[in-house]
Amino acid sequence: MKNPSAVSVHKDYEGSKLGMWLFLFTEIILFGGLFILYSAYRSRYPIEFHDGGQHLNVVIGVANTVILLTSSLTVAIAITALRKGNRRLSIFCLSATIVLGIAFLMDKYVEWSGEIHHGIYPNSPELALRPQGDQIFFGLYYSMTGLHGLHVLAGILLLSLILVFVIREKVTGTDFNRLENAGLYWHLVDVIWIFLLPLFYLAA
């Protein structure tokens, strides 16, 4: 006969995983709508969107891609390590993921600061003198990358909380669903950036 407590834990695990997937689906809908909006305006202002993409710092965009892809690897290693009982490696990789997330936000801050320094920001006098297509491009750029940045920040806070749980052994190799769900969220954040990179930085 099955242990009733074991059955309840299993149900909680499946329910939390389903809840996370439903949440991720709403996030996909949110960014999917923004991608459709971007596509509609890009078809209307192809030259302006091309010129706007040339203005952005491709080096920073690619660097941030490498940072996030590496962070996806470290969070995956953290999950696998904990499941195999290597708590020390899991803690190290979770810490590395958090540091990489902070590095991404720092790069984004440097990039935005440069754009703002040149007067390129929503409703700026400099941007108001540019064609409407340019204004729409940079409006979408700040909105979409800014929203993504907020998701990165939320992911950092979530992973930091999970890190504390792992250190205090509230998340273990036999009860790791919270870490796994946090990892799923982080992977989504990374995938969204993979789409943002060509839309803005490699716009041609």
Secondary structure, DSSP 4 states (H G I P E B T S, - for coil): ---HHHHHHHHHHHHHHHHHHHHHHHHHHHHHHHHHHHHHHHHH-HHHHHHHHHHS-HHHHHHHHHHHHHHHHHHHHHHHHHHTT-HHHHHHHHHHHHHHHHHHHHHHHHHHHHHHHTT-STT-HHHHTS-HHHHHHHHHHHHHHHHHHHHHHHHHHHHHHHHHHHHTTSSBTTB-HHHHHHHHHHHHHHHHHHHHIIIIIT--
